[in-house]
Amino acid sequence: NRAERIASKDKEIDDLRRKLEKETESKMKMKANLQLLHQSKRNEVDRMQALLDESVLKSEAIDKELVAQTIEVTSLRVNLQKATEKHLLCENELEKTREKHVALEGQIKQKDEEMERI
């Protein structure tokens, strides 16, 4: 009887050891899987960070290009304004020249008339 109880307890202990080993093995597999998942997520985060960094660099380059184009447009506007002012001055000079021309034509006509009378 006593031997049966001891054998029964030994079997119980062996069963518990096997169960503990299986649970330990299961926990180790879960731990390994979690480590793989963690590394996978870390790699994904690193990849996303690289994409974000690249986007920031592109955005900064676009901003610099926009500033350069804005400066160029401003310069073109200034040049256009100067050219417009010069054009207006030239038109004024042309008008003065036309007036002088008309006055000279009038003087020539007057001289011609005087010459005909003589």
Biopython code that builds the backbone (N, CA, C, O; Angstrom):
import numpy as np
from Bio.PDB.StructureBuilder import StructureBuilder

atoms = [
    (1, "ASN", "N", (0.820, -1.191, 0.000)),
    (1, "ASN", "CA", (0.000, 0.000, 0.000)),
    (1, "ASN", "C", (0.866, 1.257, 0.000)),
    (1, "ASN", "O", (0.676, 2.200, -0.768)),
    (2, "ARG", "N", (1.803, 1.201, 0.894)),
    (2, "ARG", "CA", (2.722, 2.342, 0.996)),
    (2, "ARG", "C", (3.514, 2.484, -0.296)),
    (2, "ARG", "O", (3.736, 3.595, -0.776)),
    (3, "ALA", "N", (3.929, 1.382, -0.845)),
    (3, "ALA", "CA", (4.690, 1.401, -2.088)),
    (3, "ALA", "C", (3.827, 1.961, -3.221)),
    (3, "ALA", "O", (4.322, 2.680, -4.089)),
    (4, "GLU", "N", (2.547, 1.630, -3.206)),
    (4, "GLU", "CA", (1.636, 2.162, -4.231)),
    (4, "GLU", "C", (1.503, 3.678, -4.091)),
    (4, "GLU", "O", (1.481, 4.407, -5.083)),
    (5, "ARG", "N", (1.415, 4.140, -2.836)),
    (5, "ARG", "CA", (1.296, 5.595, -2.621)),
    (5, "ARG", "C", (2.568, 6.299, -3.072)),
    (5, "ARG", "O", (2.518, 7.374, -3.668)),
    (6, "ILE", "N", (3.710, 5.679, -2.779)),
    (6, "ILE", "CA", (4.987, 6.282, -3.196)),
    (6, "ILE", "C", (5.063, 6.295, -4.722)),
    (6, "ILE", "O", (5.453, 7.294, -5.326)),
    (7, "ALA", "N", (4.690, 5.184, -5.330)),
    (7, "ALA", "CA", (4.710, 5.099, -6.792)),
    (7, "ALA", "C", (3.744, 6.118, -7.388)),
    (7, "ALA", "O", (4.030, 6.766, -8.394)),
    (8, "SER", "N", (2.600, 6.237, -6.737)),
    (8, "SER", "CA", (1.601, 7.206, -7.196)),
    (8, "SER", "C", (2.150, 8.624, -7.086)),
    (8, "SER", "O", (1.980, 9.430, -8.000)),
    (9, "LYS", "N", (2.810, 8.930, -5.962)),
    (9, "LYS", "CA", (3.391, 10.265, -5.760)),
    (9, "LYS", "C", (4.529, 10.499, -6.763)),
    (9, "LYS", "O", (4.657, 11.590, -7.318)),
    (10, "ASP", "N", (5.363, 9.454, -6.992)),
    (10, "ASP", "CA", (6.442, 9.586, -7.979)),
    (10, "ASP", "C", (5.864, 9.882, -9.367)),
    (10, "ASP", "O", (6.387, 10.726, -10.095)),
    (11, "LYS", "N", (4.787, 9.187, -9.727)),
    (11, "LYS", "CA", (4.140, 9.410, -11.022)),
    (11, "LYS", "C", (3.583, 10.837, -11.081)),
    (11, "LYS", "O", (3.700, 11.525, -12.095)),
    (12, "GLU", "N", (2.973, 11.261, -9.965)),
    (12, "GLU", "CA", (2.441, 12.630, -9.888)),
    (12, "GLU", "C", (3.558, 13.643, -10.087)),
    (12, "GLU", "O", (3.405, 14.613, -10.829)),
    (13, "ILE", "N", (4.692, 13.408, -9.412)),
    (13, "ILE", "CA", (5.847, 14.309, -9.520)),
    (13, "ILE", "C", (6.365, 14.305, -10.953)),
    (13, "ILE", "O", (6.655, 15.366, -11.506)),
    (14, "ASP", "N", (6.488, 13.112, -11.570)),
    (14, "ASP", "CA", (6.943, 13.029, -12.966)),
    (14, "ASP", "C", (5.983, 13.754, -13.905)),
    (14, "ASP", "O", (6.406, 14.461, -14.820)),
    (15, "ASP", "N", (4.693, 13.568, -13.666)),
    (15, "ASP", "CA", (3.686, 14.261, -14.483)),
    (15, "ASP", "C", (3.837, 15.778, -14.341)),
    (15, "ASP", "O", (3.801, 16.516, -15.326)),
    (16, "LEU", "N", (4.008, 16.226, -13.095)),
    (16, "LEU", "CA", (4.174, 17.663, -12.853)),
    (16, "LEU", "C", (5.451, 18.186, -13.496)),
    (16, "LEU", "O", (5.471, 19.295, -14.030)),
    (17, "ARG", "N", (6.540, 17.371, -13.444)),
    (17, "ARG", "CA", (7.802, 17.780, -14.092)),
    (17, "ARG", "C", (7.604, 17.916, -15.607)),
    (17, "ARG", "O", (8.036, 18.901, -16.204)),
    (18, "ARG", "N", (6.945, 16.917, -16.230)),
    (18, "ARG", "CA", (6.700, 16.972, -17.681)),
    (18, "ARG", "C", (5.839, 18.198, -18.024)),
    (18, "ARG", "O", (6.092, 18.909, -18.997)),
    (19, "LYS", "N", (4.812, 18.416, -17.186)),
    (19, "LYS", "CA", (3.938, 19.567, -17.408)),
    (19, "LYS", "C", (4.732, 20.856, -17.287)),
    (19, "LYS", "O", (4.557, 21.764, -18.101)),
    (20, "LEU", "N", (5.607, 20.957, -16.280)),
    (20, "LEU", "CA", (6.450, 22.140, -16.079)),
    (20, "LEU", "C", (7.408, 22.311, -17.251)),
    (20, "LEU", "O", (7.613, 23.431, -17.717)),
    (21, "GLU", "N", (7.999, 21.220, -17.734)),
    (21, "GLU", "CA", (8.909, 21.291, -18.874)),
    (21, "GLU", "C", (8.169, 21.779, -20.119)),
    (21, "GLU", "O", (8.675, 22.621, -20.862)),
    (22, "LYS", "N", (6.959, 21.238, -20.339)),
    (22, "LYS", "CA", (6.165, 21.669, -21.492)),
    (22, "LYS", "C", (5.810, 23.148, -21.380)),
    (22, "LYS", "O", (5.911, 23.894, -22.354)),
    (23, "GLU", "N", (5.397, 23.562, -20.193)),
    (23, "GLU", "CA", (5.052, 24.970, -19.988)),
    (23, "GLU", "C", (6.278, 25.856, -20.166)),
    (23, "GLU", "O", (6.194, 26.928, -20.765)),
    (24, "THR", "N", (7.421, 25.404, -19.641)),
    (24, "THR", "CA", (8.663, 26.168, -19.788)),
    (24, "THR", "C", (9.030, 26.277, -21.266)),
    (24, "THR", "O", (9.391, 27.352, -21.744)),
    (25, "GLU", "N", (8.935, 25.147, -21.993)),
    (25, "GLU", "CA", (9.224, 25.144, -23.422)),
    (25, "GLU", "C", (8.265, 26.069, -24.169)),
    (25, "GLU", "O", (8.671, 26.822, -25.054)),
    (26, "SER", "N", (6.996, 26.000, -23.801)),
    (26, "SER", "CA", (5.985, 26.859, -24.416)),
    (26, "SER", "C", (6.299, 28.335, -24.143)),
    (26, "SER", "O", (6.204, 29.177, -25.036)),
    (27, "LYS", "N", (6.676, 28.633, -22.889)),
    (27, "LYS", "CA", (7.004, 30.023, -22.522)),
    (27, "LYS", "C", (8.245, 30.485, -23.275)),
    (27, "LYS", "O", (8.303, 31.640, -23.699)),
    (28, "MET", "N", (9.232, 29.626, -23.453)),
    (28, "MET", "CA", (10.450, 29.984, -24.174)),
    (28, "MET", "C", (10.123, 30.276, -25.651)),
    (28, "MET", "O", (10.655, 31.217, -26.241)),
    (29, "LYS", "N", (9.227, 29.437, -26.239)),
    (29, "LYS", "CA", (8.818, 29.676, -27.624)),
    (29, "LYS", "C", (8.086, 31.008, -27.731)),
    (29, "LYS", "O", (8.320, 31.776, -28.664)),
    (30, "MET", "N", (7.188, 31.284, -26.762)),
    (30, "MET", "CA", (6.451, 32.555, -26.770)),
    (30, "MET", "C", (7.424, 33.715, -26.624)),
    (30, "MET", "O", (7.272, 34.740, -27.289)),
    (31, "LYS", "N", (8.421, 33.563, -25.761)),
    (31, "LYS", "CA", (9.410, 34.619, -25.560)),
    (31, "LYS", "C", (10.187, 34.857, -26.854)),
    (31, "LYS", "O", (10.402, 36.002, -27.251)),
    (32, "ALA", "N", (10.608, 33.770, -27.512)),
    (32, "ALA", "CA", (11.342, 33.894, -28.775)),
    (32, "ALA", "C", (10.470, 34.567, -29.837)),
    (32, "ALA", "O", (10.939, 35.431, -30.578)),
    (33, "ASN", "N", (9.197, 34.165, -29.904)),
    (33, "ASN", "CA", (8.281, 34.784, -30.863)),
    (33, "ASN", "C", (8.077, 36.263, -30.565)),
    (33, "ASN", "O", (8.029, 37.086, -31.479)),
    (34, "LEU", "N", (7.959, 36.595, -29.286)),
    (34, "LEU", "CA", (7.811, 38.004, -28.910)),
    (34, "LEU", "C", (9.063, 38.806, -29.269)),
    (34, "LEU", "O", (8.971, 39.954, -29.702)),
    (35, "GLN", "N", (10.230, 38.189, -29.085)),
    (35, "GLN", "CA", (11.470, 38.878, -29.452)),
    (35, "GLN", "C", (11.528, 39.109, -30.964)),
    (35, "GLN", "O", (11.942, 40.176, -31.420)),
    (36, "LEU", "N", (11.108, 38.101, -31.739)),
    (36, "LEU", "CA", (11.070, 38.271, -33.194)),
    (36, "LEU", "C", (10.083, 39.366, -33.595)),
    (36, "LEU", "O", (10.375, 40.204, -34.448)),
    (37, "LEU", "N", (8.924, 39.341, -32.969)),
    (37, "LEU", "CA", (7.909, 40.359, -33.253)),
    (37, "LEU", "C", (8.426, 41.744, -32.882)),
    (37, "LEU", "O", (8.249, 42.706, -33.630)),
    (38, "HIS", "N", (9.065, 41.835, -31.722)),
    (38, "HIS", "CA", (9.625, 43.115, -31.271)),
    (38, "HIS", "C", (10.675, 43.612, -32.273)),
    (38, "HIS", "O", (10.681, 44.788, -32.638)),
    (39, "GLN", "N", (11.559, 42.713, -32.715)),
    (39, "GLN", "CA", (12.590, 43.104, -33.680)),
    (39, "GLN", "C", (11.952, 43.519, -35.006)),
    (39, "GLN", "O", (12.392, 44.478, -35.641)),
    (40, "SER", "N", (10.927, 42.799, -35.412)),
    (40, "SER", "CA", (10.219, 43.133, -36.646)),
    (40, "SER", "C", (9.605, 44.533, -36.541)),
    (40, "SER", "O", (9.700, 45.340, -37.466)),
    (41, "LYS", "N", (8.972, 44.800, -35.392)),
    (41, "LYS", "CA", (8.363, 46.123, -35.191)),
    (41, "LYS", "C", (9.437, 47.204, -35.121)),
    (41, "LYS", "O", (9.241, 48.306, -35.634)),
    (42, "ARG", "N", (10.558, 46.900, -34.497)),
    (42, "ARG", "CA", (11.662, 47.854, -34.409)),
    (42, "ARG", "C", (12.178, 48.167, -35.815)),
    (42, "ARG", "O", (12.448, 49.324, -36.141)),
    (43, "ASN", "N", (12.314, 47.124, -36.649)),
    (43, "ASN", "CA", (12.753, 47.330, -38.032)),
    (43, "ASN", "C", (11.747, 48.191, -38.796)),
    (43, "ASN", "O", (12.127, 49.065, -39.575)),
    (44, "GLU", "N", (10.472, 47.934, -38.564)),
    (44, "GLU", "CA", (9.424, 48.720, -39.224)),
    (44, "GLU", "C", (9.483, 50.177, -38.775)),
    (44, "GLU", "O", (9.347, 51.088, -39.591)),
    (45, "VAL", "N", (9.684, 50.393, -37.487)),
    (45, "VAL", "CA", (9.803, 51.769, -36.966)),
    (45, "VAL", "C", (11.025, 52.450, -37.586)),
    (45, "VAL", "O", (10.959, 53.611, -37.990)),
    (46, "ASP", "N", (12.137, 51.718, -37.657)),
    (46, "ASP", "CA", (13.351, 52.294, -38.260)),
    (46, "ASP", "C", (13.116, 52.655, -39.725)),
    (46, "ASP", "O", (13.558, 53.706, -40.191)),
    (47, "ARG", "N", (12.414, 51.776, -40.450)),
    (47, "ARG", "CA", (12.114, 52.039, -41.860)),
    (47, "ARG", "C", (11.214, 53.262, -41.998)),
    (47, "ARG", "O", (11.431, 54.112, -42.862)),
    (48, "MET", "N", (10.202, 53.340, -41.139)),
    (48, "MET", "CA", (9.292, 54.495, -41.176)),
    (48, "MET", "C", (10.044, 55.787, -40.822)),
    (48, "MET", "O", (9.792, 56.839, -41.411)),
    (49, "GLN", "N", (10.962, 55.699, -39.863)),
    (49, "GLN", "CA", (11.750, 56.879, -39.487)),
    (49, "GLN", "C", (12.625, 57.324, -40.659)),
    (49, "GLN", "O", (12.781, 58.520, -40.908)),
    (50, "ALA", "N", (13.189, 56.356, -41.371)),
    (50, "ALA", "CA", (14.005, 56.693, -42.545)),
    (50, "ALA", "C", (13.154, 57.379, -43.608)),
    (50, "ALA", "O", (13.585, 58.354, -44.224)),
    (51, "LEU", "N", (11.945, 56.865, -43.821)),
    (51, "LEU", "CA", (11.041, 57.501, -44.796)),
    (51, "LEU", "C", (10.672, 58.912, -44.355)),
    (51, "LEU", "O", (10.622, 59.835, -45.168)),
    (52, "LEU", "N", (10.418, 59.068, -43.067)),
    (52, "LEU", "CA", (10.085, 60.387, -42.538)),
    (52, "LEU", "C", (11.257, 61.345, -42.705)),
    (52, "LEU", "O", (11.072, 62.492, -43.112)),
    (53, "ASP", "N", (12.464, 60.877, -42.391)),
    (53, "ASP", "CA", (13.656, 61.719, -42.561)),
    (53, "ASP", "C", (13.819, 62.136, -44.011)),
    (53, "ASP", "O", (14.130, 63.289, -44.307)),
    (54, "GLU", "N", (13.603, 61.176, -44.922)),
    (54, "GLU", "CA", (13.707, 61.476, -46.352)),
    (54, "GLU", "C", (12.660, 62.511, -46.761)),
    (54, "GLU", "O", (12.953, 63.426, -47.530)),
    (55, "SER", "N", (11.449, 62.363, -46.250)),
    (55, "SER", "CA", (10.384, 63.320, -46.564)),
    (55, "SER", "C", (10.727, 64.712, -46.043)),
    (55, "SER", "O", (10.482, 65.714, -46.715)),
    (56, "VAL", "N", (11.293, 64.765, -44.850)),
    (56, "VAL", "CA", (11.680, 66.062, -44.278)),
    (56, "VAL", "C", (12.745, 66.712, -45.147)),
    (56, "VAL", "O", (12.677, 67.910, -45.425)),
    (57, "LEU", "N", (13.737, 65.925, -45.579)),
    (57, "LEU", "CA", (14.783, 66.474, -46.439)),
    (57, "LEU", "C", (14.202, 66.983, -47.757)),
    (57, "LEU", "O", (14.584, 68.052, -48.235)),
    (58, "LYS", "N", (13.277, 66.216, -48.345)),
    (58, "LYS", "CA", (12.644, 66.654, -49.590)),
    (58, "LYS", "C", (11.856, 67.937, -49.364)),
    (58, "LYS", "O", (11.889, 68.853, -50.185)),
    (59, "SER", "N", (11.152, 67.989, -48.244)),
    (59, "SER", "CA", (10.358, 69.177, -47.920)),
    (59, "SER", "C", (11.259, 70.399, -47.762)),
    (59, "SER", "O", (10.939, 71.486, -48.241)),
    (60, "GLU", "N", (12.390, 70.205, -47.083)),
    (60, "GLU", "CA", (13.329, 71.319, -46.909)),
    (60, "GLU", "C", (13.892, 71.771, -48.249)),
    (60, "GLU", "O", (14.065, 72.967, -48.487)),
    (61, "ALA", "N", (14.181, 70.800, -49.131)),
    (61, "ALA", "CA", (14.696, 71.150, -50.462)),
    (61, "ALA", "C", (13.645, 71.930, -51.252)),
    (61, "ALA", "O", (13.964, 72.897, -51.943)),
    (62, "ILE", "N", (12.388, 71.496, -51.138)),
    (62, "ILE", "CA", (11.295, 72.197, -51.824)),
    (62, "ILE", "C", (11.151, 73.610, -51.262)),
    (62, "ILE", "O", (10.952, 74.563, -52.016)),
    (63, "ASP", "N", (11.251, 73.745, -49.936)),
    (63, "ASP", "CA", (11.174, 75.069, -49.315)),
    (63, "ASP", "C", (12.285, 75.980, -49.831)),
    (63, "ASP", "O", (12.046, 77.148, -50.140)),
    (64, "LYS", "N", (13.503, 75.438, -49.921)),
    (64, "LYS", "CA", (14.629, 76.246, -50.416)),
    (64, "LYS", "C", (14.393, 76.660, -51.865)),
    (64, "LYS", "O", (14.666, 77.799, -52.246)),
    (65, "GLU", "N", (13.882, 75.722, -52.674)),
    (65, "GLU", "CA", (13.596, 76.030, -54.074)),
    (65, "GLU", "C", (12.507, 77.103, -54.171)),
    (65, "GLU", "O", (12.582, 78.005, -55.006)),
    (66, "LEU", "N", (11.508, 76.992, -53.316)),
    (66, "LEU", "CA", (10.431, 77.983, -53.308)),
    (66, "LEU", "C", (10.969, 79.371, -52.946)),
    (66, "LEU", "O", (10.583, 80.370, -53.554)),
    (67, "VAL", "N", (11.858, 79.427, -51.956)),
    (67, "VAL", "CA", (12.466, 80.709, -51.578)),
    (67, "VAL", "C", (13.270, 81.263, -52.752)),
    (67, "VAL", "O", (13.184, 82.451, -53.063)),
    (68, "ALA", "N", (14.053, 80.395, -53.406)),
    (68, "ALA", "CA", (14.857, 80.841, -54.550)),
    (68, "ALA", "C", (13.963, 81.370, -55.670)),
    (68, "ALA", "O", (14.260, 82.401, -56.274)),
    (69, "GLN", "N", (12.871, 80.662, -55.944)),
    (69, "GLN", "CA", (11.962, 81.109, -57.009)),
    (69, "GLN", "C", (11.257, 82.407, -56.619)),
    (69, "GLN", "O", (11.019, 83.270, -57.465)),
    (70, "THR", "N", (10.927, 82.538, -55.342)),
    (70, "THR", "CA", (10.291, 83.780, -54.881)),
    (70, "THR", "C", (11.243, 84.959, -55.066)),
    (70, "THR", "O", (10.832, 86.035, -55.501)),
    (71, "ILE", "N", (12.524, 84.747, -54.731)),
    (71, "ILE", "CA", (13.527, 85.794, -54.922)),
    (71, "ILE", "C", (13.655, 86.134, -56.402)),
    (71, "ILE", "O", (13.743, 87.305, -56.772)),
    (72, "GLU", "N", (13.663, 85.100, -57.248)),
    (72, "GLU", "CA", (13.782, 85.320, -58.691)),
    (72, "GLU", "C", (12.579, 86.097, -59.221)),
    (72, "GLU", "O", (12.736, 87.019, -60.021)),
    (73, "VAL", "N", (11.382, 85.726, -58.776)),
    (73, "VAL", "CA", (10.167, 86.430, -59.222)),
    (73, "VAL", "C", (10.208, 87.891, -58.760)),
    (73, "VAL", "O", (9.854, 88.795, -59.517)),
    (74, "THR", "N", (10.635, 88.113, -57.533)),
    (74, "THR", "CA", (10.734, 89.485, -57.023)),
    (74, "THR", "C", (11.716, 90.288, -57.867)),
    (74, "THR", "O", (11.453, 91.438, -58.217)),
    (75, "SER", "N", (12.844, 89.672, -58.190)),
    (75, "SER", "CA", (13.843, 90.344, -59.024)),
    (75, "SER", "C", (13.264, 90.665, -60.406)),
    (75, "SER", "O", (13.481, 91.753, -60.939)),
    (76, "LEU", "N", (12.529, 89.709, -60.977)),
    (76, "LEU", "CA", (11.908, 89.948, -62.286)),
    (76, "LEU", "C", (10.886, 91.079, -62.214)),
    (76, "LEU", "O", (10.777, 91.888, -63.137)),
    (77, "ARG", "N", (10.140, 91.129, -61.110)),
    (77, "ARG", "CA", (9.161, 92.213, -60.957)),
    (77, "ARG", "C", (9.858, 93.567, -60.878)),
    (77, "ARG", "O", (9.409, 94.541, -61.483)),
    (78, "VAL", "N", (10.964, 93.623, -60.127)),
    (78, "VAL", "CA", (11.732, 94.870, -60.016)),
    (78, "VAL", "C", (12.254, 95.270, -61.397)),
    (78, "VAL", "O", (12.165, 96.431, -61.795)),
    (79, "ASN", "N", (12.804, 94.279, -62.125)),
    (79, "ASN", "CA", (13.322, 94.575, -63.470)),
    (79, "ASN", "C", (12.207, 95.041, -64.404)),
    (79, "ASN", "O", (12.405, 95.953, -65.207)),
    (80, "LEU", "N", (11.030, 94.409, -64.297)),
    (80, "LEU", "CA", (9.895, 94.825, -65.116)),
    (80, "LEU", "C", (9.483, 96.260, -64.781)),
    (80, "LEU", "O", (9.192, 97.056, -65.674)),
    (81, "GLN", "N", (9.463, 96.577, -63.493)),
    (81, "GLN", "CA", (9.101, 97.933, -63.080)),
    (81, "GLN", "C", (10.103, 98.949, -63.649)),
    (81, "GLN", "O", (9.709, 100.004, -64.145)),
    (82, "LYS", "N", (11.397, 98.622, -63.574)),
    (82, "LYS", "CA", (12.425, 99.531, -64.113)),
    (82, "LYS", "C", (12.256, 99.678, -65.627)),
    (82, "LYS", "O", (12.350, 100.780, -66.166)),
    (83, "ALA", "N", (12.003, 98.547, -66.308)),
    (83, "ALA", "CA", (11.822, 98.592, -67.767)),
    (83, "ALA", "C", (10.583, 99.411, -68.122)),
    (83, "ALA", "O", (10.597, 100.158, -69.101)),
    (84, "THR", "N", (9.515, 99.279, -67.341)),
    (84, "THR", "CA", (8.287, 100.047, -67.591)),
    (84, "THR", "C", (8.560, 101.543, -67.419)),
    (84, "THR", "O", (8.131, 102.361, -68.232)),
    (85, "GLU", "N", (9.280, 101.885, -66.346)),
    (85, "GLU", "CA", (9.614, 103.300, -66.121)),
    (85, "GLU", "C", (10.465, 103.846, -67.268)),
    (85, "GLU", "O", (10.243, 104.962, -67.738)),
    (86, "LYS", "N", (11.447, 103.045, -67.718)),
    (86, "LYS", "CA", (12.302, 103.468, -68.826)),
    (86, "LYS", "C", (11.475, 103.638, -70.103)),
    (86, "LYS", "O", (11.676, 104.581, -70.869)),
    (87, "HIS", "N", (10.530, 102.696, -70.318)),
    (87, "HIS", "CA", (9.655, 102.773, -71.493)),
    (87, "HIS", "C", (8.837, 104.078, -71.462)),
    (87, "HIS", "O", (8.697, 104.765, -72.474)),
    (88, "LEU", "N", (8.309, 104.393, -70.288)),
    (88, "LEU", "CA", (7.522, 105.637, -70.171)),
    (88, "LEU", "C", (8.386, 106.868, -70.445)),
    (88, "LEU", "O", (7.948, 107.805, -71.113)),
    (89, "LEU", "N", (9.622, 106.861, -69.921)),
    (89, "LEU", "CA", (10.533, 107.986, -70.190)),
    (89, "LEU", "C", (10.818, 108.095, -71.688)),
    (89, "LEU", "O", (10.857, 109.192, -72.245)),
    (90, "CYS", "N", (11.018, 106.941, -72.332)),
    (90, "CYS", "CA", (11.268, 106.951, -73.779)),
    (90, "CYS", "C", (10.053, 107.487, -74.540)),
    (90, "CYS", "O", (10.202, 108.252, -75.493)),
    (91, "GLU", "N", (8.853, 107.085, -74.118)),
    (91, "GLU", "CA", (7.642, 107.596, -74.769)),
    (91, "GLU", "C", (7.544, 109.113, -74.602)),
    (91, "GLU", "O", (7.166, 109.816, -75.539)),
    (92, "ASN", "N", (7.882, 109.621, -73.418)),
    (92, "ASN", "CA", (7.864, 111.067, -73.187)),
    (92, "ASN", "C", (8.874, 111.770, -74.088)),
    (92, "ASN", "O", (8.568, 112.808, -74.675)),
    (93, "GLU", "N", (10.075, 111.206, -74.197)),
    (93, "GLU", "CA", (11.098, 111.786, -75.075)),
    (93, "GLU", "C", (10.634, 111.760, -76.538)),
    (93, "GLU", "O", (10.845, 112.712, -77.290)),
    (94, "LEU", "N", (10.002, 110.651, -76.918)),
    (94, "LEU", "CA", (9.498, 110.534, -78.290)),
    (94, "LEU", "C", (8.448, 111.615, -78.554)),
    (94, "LEU", "O", (8.451, 112.245, -79.611)),
    (95, "GLU", "N", (7.552, 111.824, -77.586)),
    (95, "GLU", "CA", (6.518, 112.852, -77.745)),
    (95, "GLU", "C", (7.152, 114.243, -77.877)),
    (95, "GLU", "O", (6.715, 115.050, -78.697)),
    (96, "LYS", "N", (8.177, 114.518, -77.073)),
    (96, "LYS", "CA", (8.879, 115.814, -77.174)),
    (96, "LYS", "C", (9.537, 115.956, -78.546)),
    (96, "LYS", "O", (9.501, 117.025, -79.156)),
    (97, "THR", "N", (10.142, 114.859, -79.024)),
    (97, "THR", "CA", (10.797, 114.876, -80.331)),
    (97, "THR", "C", (9.763, 115.131, -81.430)),
    (97, "THR", "O", (10.031, 115.886, -82.365)),
    (98, "ARG", "N", (8.583, 114.507, -81.328)),
    (98, "ARG", "CA", (7.522, 114.738, -82.311)),
    (98, "ARG", "C", (7.090, 116.208, -82.310)),
    (98, "ARG", "O", (6.891, 116.819, -83.360)),
    (99, "GLU", "N", (6.951, 116.756, -81.092)),
    (99, "GLU", "CA", (6.546, 118.170, -80.998)),
    (99, "GLU", "C", (7.588, 119.082, -81.645)),
    (99, "GLU", "O", (7.242, 120.033, -82.346)),
    (100, "LYS", "N", (8.870, 118.783, -81.403)),
    (100, "LYS", "CA", (9.944, 119.578, -82.022)),
    (100, "LYS", "C", (9.885, 119.428, -83.539)),
    (100, "LYS", "O", (10.058, 120.393, -84.283)),
    (101, "HIS", "N", (9.634, 118.178, -83.984)),
    (101, "HIS", "CA", (9.548, 117.908, -85.420)),
    (101, "HIS", "C", (8.429, 118.732, -86.060)),
    (101, "HIS", "O", (8.618, 119.350, -87.108)),
    (102, "VAL", "N", (7.255, 118.730, -85.407)),
    (102, "VAL", "CA", (6.122, 119.504, -85.922)),
    (102, "VAL", "C", (6.473, 120.998, -85.947)),
    (102, "VAL", "O", (6.159, 121.704, -86.905)),
    (103, "ALA", "N", (7.131, 121.463, -84.875)),
    (103, "ALA", "CA", (7.518, 122.883, -84.825)),
    (103, "ALA", "C", (8.506, 123.203, -85.942)),
    (103, "ALA", "O", (8.387, 124.232, -86.608)),
    (104, "LEU", "N", (9.482, 122.314, -86.145)),
    (104, "LEU", "CA", (10.460, 122.545, -87.230)),
    (104, "LEU", "C", (9.784, 122.510, -88.589)),
    (104, "LEU", "O", (10.120, 123.309, -89.464)),
    (105, "GLU", "N", (8.836, 121.599, -88.784)),
    (105, "GLU", "CA", (8.111, 121.557, -90.062)),
    (105, "GLU", "C", (7.365, 122.875, -90.282)),
    (105, "GLU", "O", (7.309, 123.408, -91.390)),
    (106, "GLY", "N", (6.788, 123.384, -89.171)),
    (106, "GLY", "CA", (6.089, 124.684, -89.281)),
    (106, "GLY", "C", (7.048, 125.791, -89.657)),
    (106, "GLY", "O", (6.722, 126.645, -90.481)),
    (107, "GLN", "N", (8.247, 125.784, -89.049)),
    (107, "GLN", "CA", (9.242, 126.818, -89.382)),
    (107, "GLN", "C", (9.700, 126.688, -90.832)),
    (107, "GLN", "O", (9.878, 127.684, -91.534)),
    (108, "ILE", "N", (9.890, 125.419, -91.273)),
    (108, "ILE", "CA", (10.321, 125.200, -92.659)),
    (108, "ILE", "C", (9.246, 125.702, -93.620)),
    (108, "ILE", "O", (9.551, 126.345, -94.625)),
    (109, "LYS", "N", (7.999, 125.404, -93.305)),
    (109, "LYS", "CA", (6.901, 125.855, -94.167)),
    (109, "LYS", "C", (6.864, 127.388, -94.219)),
    (109, "LYS", "O", (6.656, 127.994, -95.271)),
    (110, "GLN", "N", (7.074, 127.986, -93.046)),
    (110, "GLN", "CA", (7.064, 129.449, -92.983)),
    (110, "GLN", "C", (8.214, 130.023, -93.808)),
    (110, "GLN", "O", (8.041, 131.007, -94.527)),
    (111, "LYS", "N", (9.401, 129.393, -93.696)),
    (111, "LYS", "CA", (10.557, 129.875, -94.467)),
    (111, "LYS", "C", (10.310, 129.692, -95.964)),
    (111, "LYS", "O", (10.648, 130.554, -96.776)),
    (112, "ASP", "N", (9.708, 128.538, -96.312)),
    (112, "ASP", "CA", (9.401, 128.283, -97.727)),
    (112, "ASP", "C", (8.457, 129.382, -98.273)),
    (112, "ASP", "O", (8.638, 129.878, -99.385)),
    (113, "GLU", "N", (7.448, 129.743, -97.460)),
    (113, "GLU", "CA", (6.509, 130.771, -97.886)),
    (113, "GLU", "C", (7.187, 132.123, -98.047)),
    (113, "GLU", "O", (6.902, 132.883, -98.972)),
    (114, "GLU", "N", (8.109, 132.400, -97.100)),
    (114, "GLU", "CA", (8.877, 133.659, -97.214)),
    (114, "GLU", "C", (9.740, 133.647, -98.481)),
    (114, "GLU", "O", (9.859, 134.660, -99.170)),
    (115, "MET", "N", (10.329, 132.510, -98.772)),
    (115, "MET", "CA", (11.207, 132.395, -99.939)),
    (115, "MET", "C", (10.387, 132.569, -101.231)),
    (115, "MET", "O", (10.872, 133.152, -102.201)),
    (116, "GLU", "N", (9.149, 132.062, -101.235)),
    (116, "GLU", "CA", (8.308, 132.189, -102.421)),
    (116, "GLU", "C", (7.918, 133.642, -102.645)),
    (116, "GLU", "O", (7.781, 134.091, -103.783)),
    (117, "ARG", "N", (7.739, 134.377, -101.541)),
    (117, "ARG", "CA", (7.363, 135.784, -101.681)),
    (117, "ARG", "C", (8.511, 136.631, -102.223)),
    (117, "ARG", "O", (8.306, 137.659, -102.868)),
    (118, "ILE", "N", (9.681, 136.181, -101.950)),
    (118, "ILE", "CA", (10.860, 136.966, -102.386)),
    (118, "ILE", "C", (11.169, 136.673, -103.812)),
    (118, "ILE", "O", (12.118, 137.228, -104.365)),
]
sb = StructureBuilder()
sb.init_structure("model")
sb.init_model(0)
sb.init_chain("A")
sb.init_seg("    ")
for serial, (resi, resn, name, xyz) in enumerate(atoms, 1):
    if name == "N":
        sb.init_residue(resn, " ", resi, " ")
    sb.init_atom(name, np.array(xyz, "f"), 0.0, 1.0, " ", f" {name:<3s}", serial, name[0])
structure = sb.get_structure()
